[in-house]
Amino acid sequence: MDKNRVCCLYRVSTNKQVDYNANHEADIPMQRKACHDFAERMGWKIIEEEQEEGVSGHKVRAADRDKLQIIKKHAEQKQFDILLVFMFDRLGRLEDETPFVAKWFVSQGIQVWSTQEGEMRFDNHIDKLMNYIRFWQADGESVKTSIRTKTSMRQMVEEGRFKGGPAPYGYQLVKNGRTNKRNREVFDLVVNEKEAPVVRIIFDKYVHEGYGAQRIATYLNNQGYRARTGKMWHHASIRGIICNLTYTGVLRCGESHSPVIPELQIISPELFDAAQQIRTQRANAAEAQRTVPLNTRGKSLLAGNVFCGHCGSRLSLTTVGRNRMRADGSFDKSKRIRYICYGKTRKQTECDGQTGYTMHILDGIVDKLIRQVFSRMTGIPKQELISSRFEKETSEQKMHLASLKSAYTEASADLTALKSEIVKCIQGKSSFSEATLSNLIAENETKCEELRQAYKNAREKIQHSQEQLAALNKQYDDIVSLAELYDSANIEARKMVVNSMIKRVRVFRGYHLEVEFNFNLDQFIHGLNFEMDN
């Protein structure tokens, strides 16, 4: 019989902690849930639960604790195998008694476990000393209180209830008529309809227009928006908002998350995820993987992902002033913006390419390229471009899978028939010799295993094709959405579109380009020829 029968002991020191009120903040429900979750993870079965209400672990001796005496009696009768508590101080807090109570259970063959501290053992002198110290250390109480509080907060969040504290910007706290175990009113978190639009502006500027935290703060301040305190917006506050999962309608406490709460959702999960990807890619550590511009200031279309095709150096922007006299005698004071090879101008590389490239020429070539991709993509029906290409391949894969299944079924039947000859062979009634039968069985077992593995591989290949088709469909939808945005977008949004599509641009003499996309263009467009006039 498996030694997995569990008896749980729950204890609270005051009657105020007993009631399982509407706030779910009572201590016993929290202990019960933690013990049930722990037993489930361990594969144990809870067969008995006892709770002590208003029993002080400091003042009441074990002999005077009725529930503990009942558990000891059941231990003597071998009715359970494991005594499980939330923390060991639920057994008691008397340093001159509680360790010996736990040792008594172990001497009866009962394992003593805590959901937070593991198993209490008495295998050697060190174990005994450590168990004594466990109940003796006074400063350990603050740690235990902290653990209980954090567990309760995690459980609250998992149940979709606000854990407490000030409401994040975009939300407010409202009274709901309920009280907690200390008879204090409990508040609910709700959307603040005046602040929520500002949150949406922040995410929209960050994701769709490439604004950084400082630039968003400046934008909000210039538009007359103020933080909740009435002060000017600070970039640190903007960063905190961008990282806050609550705006998707999900409460979080450490690693614990609530289900999505629709009434708390200010932005979509997709918008939040896009913001996190941009935030990660803009970090210095992700320099090589960046697919978003470092910033979207200025009128240049490319930023951060354009490189010299000759030496590999990044191209940076520079402004060259002009002061030429026109035919009418006036002066031309216009400025010319160029991409320049950083490695060549700083003499860090032996570059044989051009020193620089005029911004509007290079941007114009890339702009034309993007528009050609959009035109070709949106000009061909989705079914023709993607789905039809997989139909023949998938059909052939399914036919191959059916063939393997049939072959495996036949080989398996042959193997069963051969194994049925074993008894006849022993009785001397089989037409096969023992050696021949043994070889045939071994050969058929190998054949069955090979067919089984081939069938598994074929199924995985079909699954991979289906996943690839789903990914291509999503990429197609994303690109079509970007195409619809591109024409009407401002320069900031167009930069974000370009950088979401193009991973790297390499420029060679004469404005010859090599463009590396963030997706496999050939999967969509076969033989696309980009003929561009410089």
One Martini backbone bead per residue (centre of mass of N, CA, C, O) as a GRO file, in nm:
protein
  534
    1MET     BB    1   0.096   0.035   0.022
    2ASP     BB    2   0.071   0.360  -0.004
    3LYS     BB    3   0.245   0.634   0.169
    4ASN     BB    4  -0.019   0.888   0.122
    5ARG     BB    5  -0.158   0.955   0.385
    6VAL     BB    6  -0.330   1.253   0.500
    7CYS     BB    7  -0.285   1.486   0.771
    8CYS     BB    8  -0.432   1.794   0.862
    9LEU     BB    9  -0.312   2.099   1.027
   10TYR     BB   10  -0.493   2.372   1.163
   11ARG     BB   11  -0.393   2.706   1.297
   12VAL     BB   12  -0.524   2.955   1.525
   13SER     BB   13  -0.498   3.215   1.776
   14THR     BB   14  -0.766   3.355   1.664
   15ASN     BB   15  -1.102   3.400   1.594
   16LYS     BB   16  -1.059   3.611   1.356
   17GLN     BB   17  -0.917   3.371   1.167
   18VAL     BB   18  -1.159   3.169   1.100
   19ASP     BB   19  -1.335   3.310   0.913
   20TYR     BB   20  -1.479   3.273   0.583
   21ASN     BB   21  -1.490   3.535   0.421
   22ALA     BB   22  -1.530   3.739   0.142
   23ASN     BB   23  -1.203   3.793   0.137
   24HIS     BB   24  -1.021   3.535   0.196
   25GLU     BB   25  -0.822   3.619   0.467
   26ALA     BB   26  -0.822   3.384   0.623
   27ASP     BB   27  -0.600   3.158   0.758
   28ILE     BB   28  -0.723   2.876   0.714
   29PRO     BB   29  -0.783   2.885   0.408
   30MET     BB   30  -0.489   2.929   0.333
   31GLN     BB   31  -0.378   2.665   0.454
   32ARG     BB   32  -0.559   2.468   0.301
   33LYS     BB   33  -0.474   2.541   0.013
   34ALA     BB   34  -0.170   2.486   0.046
   35CYS     BB   35  -0.204   2.183   0.123
   36HIS     BB   36  -0.359   2.089  -0.128
   37ASP     BB   37  -0.149   2.174  -0.338
   38PHE     BB   38   0.088   2.006  -0.222
   39ALA     BB   39  -0.045   1.724  -0.232
   40GLU     BB   40  -0.092   1.723  -0.537
   41ARG     BB   41   0.209   1.746  -0.620
   42MET     BB   42   0.288   1.474  -0.446
   43GLY     BB   43   0.047   1.253  -0.462
   44TRP     BB   44  -0.152   1.291  -0.233
   45LYS     BB   45  -0.398   1.191   0.030
   46ILE     BB   46  -0.659   1.343   0.188
   47ILE     BB   47  -0.831   1.211   0.496
   48GLU     BB   48  -0.757   1.448   0.709
   49GLU     BB   49  -0.899   1.729   0.910
   50GLU     BB   50  -0.768   1.972   1.141
   51GLN     BB   51  -0.885   2.244   1.364
   52GLU     BB   52  -0.759   2.528   1.545
   53GLU     BB   53  -0.940   2.760   1.747
   54GLY     BB   54  -0.786   2.984   1.940
   55VAL     BB   55  -0.480   2.862   1.956
   56SER     BB   56  -0.196   2.895   2.136
   57GLY     BB   57   0.142   2.814   2.076
   58HIS     BB   58   0.256   2.949   2.354
   59LYS     BB   59   0.028   2.857   2.595
   60VAL     BB   60  -0.047   2.571   2.483
   61ARG     BB   61  -0.037   2.260   2.554
   62ALA     BB   62  -0.052   1.955   2.406
   63ALA     BB   63  -0.240   1.817   2.627
   64ASP     BB   64  -0.465   2.068   2.575
   65ARG     BB   65  -0.498   1.966   2.268
   66ASP     BB   66  -0.747   1.803   2.124
   67LYS     BB   67  -0.666   1.773   1.820
   68LEU     BB   68  -0.382   1.661   1.872
   69GLN     BB   69  -0.479   1.408   2.026
   70ILE     BB   70  -0.636   1.285   1.792
   71ILE     BB   71  -0.396   1.257   1.599
   72LYS     BB   72  -0.228   1.070   1.784
   73LYS     BB   73  -0.432   0.840   1.791
   74HIS     BB   74  -0.432   0.791   1.478
   75ALA     BB   75  -0.131   0.725   1.464
   76GLU     BB   76  -0.142   0.467   1.642
   77GLN     BB   77  -0.366   0.344   1.424
   78LYS     BB   78  -0.260   0.394   1.126
   79GLN     BB   79  -0.446   0.618   0.950
   80PHE     BB   80  -0.168   0.760   0.873
   81ASP     BB   81   0.153   0.895   0.718
   82ILE     BB   82   0.099   1.217   0.707
   83LEU     BB   83   0.195   1.530   0.844
   84LEU     BB   84   0.032   1.840   0.753
   85VAL     BB   85   0.158   2.174   0.729
   86PHE     BB   86   0.220   2.489   0.658
   87MET     BB   87   0.380   2.529   0.934
   88PHE     BB   88   0.551   2.429   1.213
   89ASP     BB   89   0.404   2.641   1.408
   90ARG     BB   90   0.128   2.478   1.405
   91LEU     BB   91   0.228   2.279   1.632
   92GLY     BB   92   0.411   2.510   1.768
   93ARG     BB   93   0.616   2.745   2.010
   94LEU     BB   94   0.762   2.538   2.203
   95GLU     BB   95   1.094   2.470   2.263
   96ASP     BB   96   1.031   2.240   2.505
   97GLU     BB   97   0.811   2.063   2.302
   98THR     BB   98   0.755   2.058   1.988
   99PRO     BB   99   0.997   1.881   1.887
  100PHE     BB  100   0.885   1.627   2.049
  101VAL     BB  101   0.619   1.599   1.901
  102ALA     BB  102   0.740   1.547   1.623
  103LYS     BB  103   0.913   1.299   1.711
  104TRP     BB  104   0.679   1.119   1.787
  105PHE     BB  105   0.563   1.083   1.504
  106VAL     BB  106   0.819   0.959   1.379
  107SER     BB  107   0.821   0.709   1.579
  108GLN     BB  108   0.533   0.617   1.431
  109GLY     BB  109   0.590   0.659   1.105
  110ILE     BB  110   0.556   0.970   1.067
  111GLN     BB  111   0.547   1.220   0.850
  112VAL     BB  112   0.678   1.559   0.866
  113TRP     BB  113   0.519   1.840   0.705
  114SER     BB  114   0.586   2.138   0.508
  115THR     BB  115   0.503   2.362   0.258
  116GLN     BB  116   0.775   2.555   0.323
  117GLU     BB  117   1.009   2.335   0.478
  118GLY     BB  118   0.932   2.045   0.458
  119GLU     BB  119   1.102   1.797   0.617
  120MET     BB  120   1.109   1.648   0.934
  121ARG     BB  121   1.409   1.538   1.089
  122PHE     BB  122   1.589   1.257   1.306
  123ASP     BB  123   1.872   1.112   1.211
  124ASN     BB  124   2.044   1.326   1.383
  125HIS     BB  125   2.194   1.565   1.576
  126ILE     BB  126   2.155   1.795   1.374
  127ASP     BB  127   1.854   1.769   1.335
  128LYS     BB  128   1.777   1.819   1.632
  129LEU     BB  129   1.908   2.097   1.659
  130MET     BB  130   1.757   2.239   1.427
  131ASN     BB  131   1.471   2.192   1.546
  132TYR     BB  132   1.519   2.354   1.800
  133ILE     BB  133   1.600   2.623   1.666
  134ARG     BB  134   1.343   2.671   1.506
  135PHE     BB  135   1.173   2.727   1.792
  136TRP     BB  136   1.378   2.949   1.922
  137GLN     BB  137   1.383   3.161   1.717
  138ALA     BB  138   1.262   3.482   1.722
  139ASP     BB  139   1.324   3.601   1.428
  140GLY     BB  140   1.145   3.389   1.265
  141GLU     BB  141   0.861   3.521   1.279
  142SER     BB  142   0.886   3.735   1.055
  143VAL     BB  143   0.924   3.533   0.824
  144LYS     BB  144   0.657   3.381   0.856
  145THR     BB  145   0.469   3.619   0.820
  146SER     BB  146   0.564   3.683   0.534
  147ILE     BB  147   0.483   3.417   0.401
  148ARG     BB  148   0.182   3.431   0.467
  149THR     BB  149   0.128   3.697   0.322
  150LYS     BB  150   0.225   3.614   0.037
  151THR     BB  151   0.033   3.376   0.003
  152SER     BB  152  -0.229   3.538   0.033
  153MET     BB  153  -0.173   3.732  -0.204
  154ARG     BB  154  -0.151   3.517  -0.427
  155GLN     BB  155  -0.437   3.403  -0.386
  156MET     BB  156  -0.589   3.662  -0.446
  157VAL     BB  157  -0.487   3.699  -0.736
  158GLU     BB  158  -0.580   3.419  -0.850
  159GLU     BB  159  -0.891   3.520  -0.776
  160GLY     BB  160  -0.907   3.839  -0.873
  161ARG     BB  161  -0.778   4.013  -0.634
  162PHE     BB  162  -0.679   4.282  -0.477
  163LYS     BB  163  -0.387   4.315  -0.269
  164GLY     BB  164  -0.321   4.615  -0.252
  165GLY     BB  165  -0.275   4.941  -0.232
  166PRO     BB  166  -0.212   5.146  -0.466
  167ALA     BB  167  -0.335   5.262  -0.748
  168PRO     BB  168  -0.281   5.254  -1.053
  169TYR     BB  169  -0.255   5.418  -1.319
  170GLY     BB  170  -0.603   5.409  -1.437
  171TYR     BB  171  -0.702   5.372  -1.140
  172GLN     BB  172  -0.937   5.285  -0.869
  173LEU     BB  173  -1.080   5.297  -0.545
  174VAL     BB  174  -1.360   5.108  -0.414
  175LYS     BB  175  -1.627   5.055  -0.231
  176ASN     BB  176  -1.810   4.727  -0.130
  177GLY     BB  177  -1.898   4.653   0.185
  178ARG     BB  178  -1.648   4.508   0.281
  179THR     BB  179  -1.461   4.305   0.517
  180ASN     BB  180  -1.211   4.211   0.711
  181LYS     BB  181  -1.065   4.057   0.987
  182ARG     BB  182  -1.025   4.375   1.097
  183ASN     BB  183  -1.280   4.544   1.005
  184ARG     BB  184  -1.200   4.644   0.721
  185GLU     BB  185  -1.231   4.796   0.440
  186VAL     BB  186  -1.280   4.689   0.109
  187PHE     BB  187  -1.131   4.725  -0.207
  188ASP     BB  188  -1.179   4.802  -0.544
  189LEU     BB  189  -1.071   4.770  -0.874
  190VAL     BB  190  -1.094   5.041  -1.112
  191VAL     BB  191  -1.152   5.228  -1.377
  192ASN     BB  192  -1.018   5.537  -1.484
  193GLU     BB  193  -1.167   5.742  -1.720
  194LYS     BB  194  -0.943   5.977  -1.716
  195GLU     BB  195  -0.668   5.795  -1.728
  196ALA     BB  196  -0.689   5.573  -1.949
  197PRO     BB  197  -0.630   5.744  -2.210
  198VAL     BB  198  -0.332   5.795  -2.133
  199VAL     BB  199  -0.239   5.505  -2.146
  200ARG     BB  200  -0.304   5.471  -2.448
  201ILE     BB  201  -0.113   5.688  -2.549
  202ILE     BB  202   0.150   5.565  -2.445
  203PHE     BB  203   0.134   5.296  -2.609
  204ASP     BB  204   0.095   5.419  -2.889
  205LYS     BB  205   0.360   5.582  -2.901
  206TYR     BB  206   0.553   5.343  -2.841
  207VAL     BB  207   0.457   5.138  -3.073
  208HIS     BB  208   0.358   5.322  -3.336
  209GLU     BB  209   0.590   5.581  -3.296
  210GLY     BB  210   0.859   5.529  -3.112
  211TYR     BB  211   0.851   5.636  -2.841
  212GLY     BB  212   0.995   5.738  -2.565
  213ALA     BB  213   0.972   5.813  -2.239
  214GLN     BB  214   1.069   6.108  -2.257
  215ARG     BB  215   0.891   6.189  -2.502
  216ILE     BB  216   0.620   6.126  -2.371
  217ALA     BB  217   0.643   6.321  -2.135
  218THR     BB  218   0.667   6.574  -2.310
  219TYR     BB  219   0.403   6.543  -2.461
  220LEU     BB  220   0.210   6.548  -2.218
  221ASN     BB  221   0.300   6.823  -2.106
  222ASN     BB  222   0.236   6.988  -2.368
  223GLN     BB  223  -0.082   6.886  -2.355
  224GLY     BB  224  -0.155   6.912  -2.025
  225TYR     BB  225  -0.070   6.670  -1.880
  226ARG     BB  226  -0.099   6.505  -1.557
  227ALA     BB  227  -0.031   6.371  -1.290
  228ARG     BB  228  -0.188   6.272  -1.006
  229THR     BB  229  -0.023   6.500  -0.836
  230GLY     BB  230   0.008   6.750  -1.066
  231LYS     BB  231   0.258   6.688  -1.200
  232MET     BB  232   0.493   6.629  -1.400
  233TRP     BB  233   0.608   6.419  -1.616
  234HIS     BB  234   0.805   6.118  -1.587
  235HIS     BB  235   0.993   5.875  -1.731
  236ALA     BB  236   0.967   5.665  -1.500
  237SER     BB  237   0.657   5.646  -1.509
  238ILE     BB  238   0.636   5.544  -1.796
  239ARG     BB  239   0.794   5.281  -1.757
  240GLY     BB  240   0.602   5.161  -1.544
  241ILE     BB  241   0.355   5.142  -1.732
  242ILE     BB  242   0.479   4.964  -1.962
  243CYS     BB  243   0.530   4.714  -1.737
  244ASN     BB  244   0.220   4.689  -1.665
  245LEU     BB  245  -0.002   4.418  -1.666
  246THR     BB  246  -0.279   4.534  -1.565
  247TYR     BB  247  -0.377   4.668  -1.844
  248THR     BB  248  -0.479   4.364  -1.941
  249GLY     BB  249  -0.638   4.238  -1.675
  250VAL     BB  250  -0.380   4.144  -1.495
  251LEU     BB  251  -0.290   4.019  -1.204
  252ARG     BB  252   0.009   4.058  -0.985
  253CYS     BB  253   0.227   3.825  -0.778
  254GLY     BB  254   0.493   3.773  -0.894
  255GLU     BB  255   0.420   3.456  -1.034
  256SER     BB  256   0.133   3.541  -0.995
  257HIS     BB  257  -0.189   3.506  -1.171
  258SER     BB  258  -0.462   3.616  -1.311
  259PRO     BB  259  -0.716   3.623  -1.472
  260VAL     BB  260  -0.889   3.771  -1.700
  261ILE     BB  261  -1.024   4.111  -1.650
  262PRO     BB  262  -1.220   4.289  -1.848
  263GLU     BB  263  -1.286   4.548  -1.656
  264LEU     BB  264  -0.947   4.608  -1.646
  265GLN     BB  265  -0.909   4.659  -1.948
  266ILE     BB  266  -0.717   4.897  -2.146
  267ILE     BB  267  -0.539   4.694  -2.303
  268SER     BB  268  -0.401   4.482  -2.508
  269PRO     BB  269  -0.193   4.213  -2.507
  270GLU     BB  270  -0.056   4.278  -2.780
  271LEU     BB  271   0.039   4.564  -2.706
  272PHE     BB  272   0.207   4.485  -2.462
  273ASP     BB  273   0.400   4.286  -2.605
  274ALA     BB  274   0.514   4.494  -2.804
  275ALA     BB  275   0.639   4.675  -2.584
  276GLN     BB  276   0.835   4.459  -2.470
  277GLN     BB  277   0.995   4.413  -2.729
  278ILE     BB  278   1.095   4.701  -2.761
  279ARG     BB  279   1.235   4.727  -2.487
  280THR     BB  280   1.438   4.494  -2.536
  281GLN     BB  281   1.562   4.589  -2.816
  282ARG     BB  282   1.670   4.871  -2.693
  283ALA     BB  283   1.867   4.735  -2.551
  284ASN     BB  284   2.202   4.689  -2.549
  285ALA     BB  285   2.196   4.368  -2.533
  286ALA     BB  286   2.008   4.378  -2.822
  287GLU     BB  287   2.159   4.490  -3.073
  288ALA     BB  288   2.160   4.242  -3.280
  289GLN     BB  289   1.817   4.211  -3.250
  290ARG     BB  290   1.715   4.466  -3.363
  291THR     BB  291   1.364   4.586  -3.488
  292VAL     BB  292   1.390   4.877  -3.376
  293PRO     BB  293   1.420   5.192  -3.331
  294LEU     BB  294   1.588   5.396  -3.127
  295ASN     BB  295   1.437   5.628  -3.284
  296THR     BB  296   1.183   5.886  -3.423
  297ARG     BB  297   1.339   6.113  -3.492
  298GLY     BB  298   1.290   6.282  -3.749
  299LYS     BB  299   1.299   6.214  -4.124
  300SER     BB  300   1.419   5.945  -4.112
  301LEU     BB  301   1.360   5.608  -4.198
  302LEU     BB  302   1.638   5.521  -4.097
  303ALA     BB  303   1.731   5.350  -3.778
  304GLY     BB  304   1.992   5.128  -3.674
  305ASN     BB  305   1.967   4.932  -3.973
  306VAL     BB  306   2.217   5.070  -4.129
  307PHE     BB  307   2.482   4.959  -4.354
  308CYS     BB  308   2.789   4.901  -4.466
  309GLY     BB  309   2.880   4.690  -4.736
  310HIS     BB  310   3.205   4.702  -4.696
  311CYS     BB  311   3.254   4.714  -4.349
  312GLY     BB  312   2.978   4.712  -4.149
  313SER     BB  313   2.912   4.977  -4.061
  314ARG     BB  314   2.734   5.206  -3.923
  315LEU     BB  315   2.498   5.437  -4.011
  316SER     BB  316   2.499   5.787  -3.976
  317LEU     BB  317   2.381   6.096  -3.899
  318THR     BB  318   2.411   6.406  -4.091
  319THR     BB  319   2.460   6.765  -4.110
  320VAL     BB  320   2.473   6.981  -4.398
  321GLY     BB  321   2.555   7.294  -4.474
  322ARG     BB  322   2.429   7.571  -4.670
  323ASN     BB  323   2.588   7.868  -4.865
  324ARG     BB  324   2.438   7.966  -5.142
  325MET     BB  325   2.415   8.136  -5.439
  326ARG     BB  326   2.179   8.250  -5.620
  327ALA     BB  327   2.076   8.390  -5.917
  328ASP     BB  328   1.920   8.631  -5.747
  329GLY     BB  329   2.136   8.666  -5.482
  330SER     BB  330   2.055   8.467  -5.290
  331PHE     BB  331   2.060   8.249  -5.010
  332ASP     BB  332   2.138   7.908  -4.947
  333LYS     BB  333   2.046   7.756  -4.614
  334SER     BB  334   2.030   7.472  -4.649
  335LYS     BB  335   2.003   7.128  -4.548
  336ARG     BB  336   2.192   6.822  -4.545
  337ILE     BB  337   2.111   6.480  -4.522
  338ARG     BB  338   2.325   6.207  -4.403
  339TYR     BB  339   2.472   5.901  -4.452
  340ILE     BB  340   2.744   5.771  -4.260
  341CYS     BB  341   3.047   5.613  -4.225
  342TYR     BB  342   3.188   5.554  -3.930
  343GLY     BB  343   3.448   5.393  -3.996
  344LYS     BB  344   3.562   5.594  -4.210
  345THR     BB  345   3.550   5.873  -4.057
  346ARG     BB  346   3.722   5.731  -3.802
  347LYS     BB  347   3.936   5.522  -3.909
  348GLN     BB  348   3.847   5.205  -3.826
  349THR     BB  349   3.838   5.139  -4.135
  350GLU     BB  350   3.898   4.988  -4.464
  351CYS     BB  351   3.707   5.165  -4.660
  352ASP     BB  352   3.574   5.144  -5.017
  353GLY     BB  353   3.343   5.324  -4.983
  354GLN     BB  354   3.131   5.544  -4.921
  355THR     BB  355   3.090   5.794  -4.698
  356GLY     BB  356   2.799   5.877  -4.824
  357TYR     BB  357   2.429   5.923  -4.809
  358THR     BB  358   2.153   6.043  -4.917
  359MET     BB  359   1.865   6.037  -4.754
  360HIS     BB  360   1.633   6.069  -4.973
  361ILE     BB  361   1.743   5.844  -5.156
  362LEU     BB  362   1.756   5.600  -4.965
  363ASP     BB  363   1.464   5.622  -4.857
  364GLY     BB  364   1.328   5.600  -5.136
  365ILE     BB  365   1.413   5.310  -5.200
  366VAL     BB  366   1.283   5.177  -4.950
  367ASP     BB  367   0.998   5.282  -4.994
  368LYS     BB  368   0.960   5.138  -5.268
  369LEU     BB  369   1.004   4.852  -5.164
  370ILE     BB  370   0.770   4.843  -4.962
  371ARG     BB  371   0.546   4.904  -5.169
  372GLN     BB  372   0.595   4.653  -5.345
  373VAL     BB  373   0.532   4.445  -5.133
  374PHE     BB  374   0.246   4.540  -5.069
  375SER     BB  375   0.134   4.518  -5.358
  376ARG     BB  376   0.190   4.213  -5.399
  377MET     BB  377   0.045   4.104  -5.148
  378THR     BB  378  -0.245   4.252  -5.195
  379GLY     BB  379  -0.276   4.134  -5.509
  380ILE     BB  380  -0.295   3.850  -5.366
  381PRO     BB  381  -0.454   3.601  -5.265
  382LYS     BB  382  -0.425   3.416  -4.986
  383GLN     BB  383  -0.484   3.136  -5.103
  384GLU     BB  384  -0.270   3.155  -5.335
  385LEU     BB  385  -0.014   3.236  -5.156
  386ILE     BB  386  -0.052   2.991  -4.936
  387SER     BB  387  -0.253   2.745  -4.909
  388SER     BB  388  -0.206   2.607  -5.194
  389ARG     BB  389   0.097   2.522  -5.131
  390PHE     BB  390  -0.002   2.298  -4.902
  391GLU     BB  391  -0.201   2.094  -5.018
  392LYS     BB  392  -0.018   1.888  -5.164
  393GLU     BB  393   0.179   1.830  -4.933
  394THR     BB  394  -0.034   1.737  -4.724
  395SER     BB  395  -0.156   1.508  -4.889
  396GLU     BB  396   0.105   1.340  -4.910
  397GLN     BB  397   0.151   1.310  -4.604
  398LYS     BB  398  -0.117   1.159  -4.543
  399MET     BB  399  -0.066   0.917  -4.726
  400HIS     BB  400   0.195   0.827  -4.584
  401LEU     BB  401   0.067   0.787  -4.305
  402ALA     BB  402  -0.137   0.567  -4.391
  403SER     BB  403   0.076   0.365  -4.492
  404LEU     BB  404   0.223   0.329  -4.220
  405LYS     BB  405  -0.017   0.231  -4.057
  406SER     BB  406  -0.071  -0.024  -4.226
  407ALA     BB  407   0.211  -0.150  -4.194
  408TYR     BB  408   0.205  -0.166  -3.883
  409THR     BB  409  -0.046  -0.343  -3.850
  410GLU     BB  410   0.070  -0.585  -4.007
  411ALA     BB  411   0.332  -0.626  -3.838
  412SER     BB  412   0.187  -0.663  -3.565
  413ALA     BB  413   0.029  -0.919  -3.648
  414ASP     BB  414   0.278  -1.091  -3.711
  415LEU     BB  415   0.402  -1.078  -3.426
  416THR     BB  416   0.165  -1.209  -3.277
  417ALA     BB  417   0.177  -1.475  -3.430
  418LEU     BB  418   0.465  -1.555  -3.351
  419LYS     BB  419   0.420  -1.552  -3.039
  420SER     BB  420   0.202  -1.785  -3.052
  421GLU     BB  421   0.436  -2.008  -3.123
  422ILE     BB  422   0.586  -2.056  -2.858
  423VAL     BB  423   0.414  -2.279  -2.728
  424LYS     BB  424   0.437  -2.480  -2.965
  425CYS     BB  425   0.743  -2.502  -2.954
  426ILE     BB  426   0.756  -2.623  -2.668
  427GLN     BB  427   0.556  -2.869  -2.762
  428GLY     BB  428   0.643  -2.945  -3.070
  429LYS     BB  429   0.410  -2.802  -3.286
  430SER     BB  430   0.593  -2.639  -3.456
  431SER     BB  431   0.734  -2.532  -3.772
  432PHE     BB  432   0.937  -2.398  -3.587
  433SER     BB  433   1.220  -2.325  -3.469
  434GLU     BB  434   1.360  -2.169  -3.211
  435ALA     BB  435   1.564  -1.995  -3.376
  436THR     BB  436   1.376  -1.900  -3.600
  437LEU     BB  437   1.163  -1.765  -3.416
  438SER     BB  438   1.355  -1.566  -3.281
  439ASN     BB  439   1.442  -1.416  -3.539
  440LEU     BB  440   1.159  -1.331  -3.638
  441ILE     BB  441   1.083  -1.165  -3.391
  442ALA     BB  442   1.319  -0.966  -3.402
  443GLU     BB  443   1.261  -0.855  -3.688
  444ASN     BB  444   0.965  -0.758  -3.625
  445GLU     BB  445   1.036  -0.567  -3.397
  446THR     BB  446   1.211  -0.381  -3.567
  447LYS     BB  447   0.998  -0.313  -3.778
  448CYS     BB  448   0.791  -0.189  -3.583
  449GLU     BB  449   0.975   0.034  -3.471
  450GLU     BB  450   1.034   0.175  -3.741
  451LEU     BB  451   0.735   0.235  -3.810
  452ARG     BB  452   0.667   0.393  -3.556
  453GLN     BB  453   0.880   0.617  -3.602
  454ALA     BB  454   0.782   0.702  -3.884
  455TYR     BB  455   0.497   0.782  -3.792
  456LYS     BB  456   0.585   1.000  -3.593
  457ASN     BB  457   0.741   1.177  -3.797
  458ALA     BB  458   0.500   1.228  -3.987
  459ARG     BB  459   0.322   1.372  -3.780
  460GLU     BB  460   0.526   1.600  -3.715
  461LYS     BB  461   0.535   1.711  -4.004
  462ILE     BB  462   0.240   1.794  -4.020
  463GLN     BB  463   0.246   1.980  -3.775
  464HIS     BB  464   0.462   2.171  -3.889
  465SER     BB  465   0.299   2.261  -4.135
  466GLN     BB  466   0.064   2.382  -3.975
  467GLU     BB  467   0.236   2.587  -3.819
  468GLN     BB  468   0.349   2.730  -4.069
  469LEU     BB  469   0.077   2.818  -4.182
  470ALA     BB  470  -0.007   2.988  -3.936
  471ALA     BB  471   0.237   3.181  -3.945
  472LEU     BB  472   0.187   3.288  -4.234
  473ASN     BB  473  -0.093   3.402  -4.183
  474LYS     BB  474   0.000   3.605  -3.971
  475GLN     BB  475   0.206   3.755  -4.143
  476TYR     BB  476   0.011   3.844  -4.357
  477ASP     BB  477  -0.178   4.008  -4.172
  478ASP     BB  478   0.039   4.201  -4.070
  479ILE     BB  479   0.123   4.318  -4.347
  480VAL     BB  480  -0.155   4.425  -4.427
  481SER     BB  481  -0.179   4.618  -4.189
  482LEU     BB  482   0.074   4.785  -4.262
  483ALA     BB  483  -0.024   4.873  -4.542
  484GLU     BB  484  -0.270   5.037  -4.437
  485LEU     BB  485  -0.086   5.235  -4.262
  486TYR     BB  486   0.147   5.363  -4.434
  487ASP     BB  487   0.020   5.593  -4.612
  488SER     BB  488  -0.118   5.753  -4.344
  489ALA     BB  489   0.139   5.785  -4.198
  490ASN     BB  490   0.367   5.899  -4.013
  491ILE     BB  491   0.703   5.897  -3.970
  492GLU     BB  492   0.702   5.733  -3.708
  493ALA     BB  493   0.524   5.496  -3.808
  494ARG     BB  494   0.696   5.426  -4.059
  495LYS     BB  495   0.944   5.340  -3.905
  496MET     BB  496   0.810   5.103  -3.757
  497VAL     BB  497   0.739   4.946  -4.010
  498VAL     BB  498   1.020   4.914  -4.134
  499ASN     BB  499   1.150   4.780  -3.870
  500SER     BB  500   0.947   4.533  -3.870
  501MET     BB  501   1.049   4.428  -4.166
  502ILE     BB  502   1.352   4.528  -4.129
  503LYS     BB  503   1.665   4.424  -4.019
  504ARG     BB  504   1.867   4.496  -4.278
  505VAL     BB  505   2.084   4.742  -4.437
  506ARG     BB  506   2.290   4.734  -4.729
  507VAL     BB  507   2.534   4.967  -4.858
  508PHE     BB  508   2.648   5.055  -5.176
  509ARG     BB  509   2.775   5.166  -5.427
  510GLY     BB  510   2.526   5.339  -5.595
  511TYR     BB  511   2.282   5.234  -5.417
  512HIS     BB  512   2.322   4.941  -5.338
  513LEU     BB  513   2.110   4.677  -5.212
  514GLU     BB  514   2.070   4.488  -4.901
  515VAL     BB  515   1.784   4.306  -4.784
  516GLU     BB  516   1.674   4.214  -4.452
  517PHE     BB  517   1.425   4.040  -4.337
  518ASN     BB  518   1.192   3.932  -4.075
  519PHE     BB  519   1.112   3.759  -4.323
  520ASN     BB  520   1.023   3.523  -4.568
  521LEU     BB  521   0.967   3.632  -4.880
  522ASP     BB  522   0.965   3.361  -5.049
  523GLN     BB  523   0.707   3.242  -4.913
  524PHE     BB  524   0.531   3.454  -5.084
  525ILE     BB  525   0.749   3.556  -5.312
  526HIS     BB  526   0.821   3.455  -5.633
  527GLY     BB  527   1.043   3.624  -5.824
  528LEU     BB  528   1.095   3.900  -5.707
  529ASN     BB  529   1.159   4.210  -5.882
  530PHE     BB  530   1.369   4.483  -5.797
  531GLU     BB  531   1.328   4.771  -5.989
  532MET     BB  532   1.534   5.058  -5.939
  533ASP     BB  533   1.551   5.400  -5.939
  534ASN     BB  534   1.787   5.643  -5.832
   0.00000   0.00000   0.00000
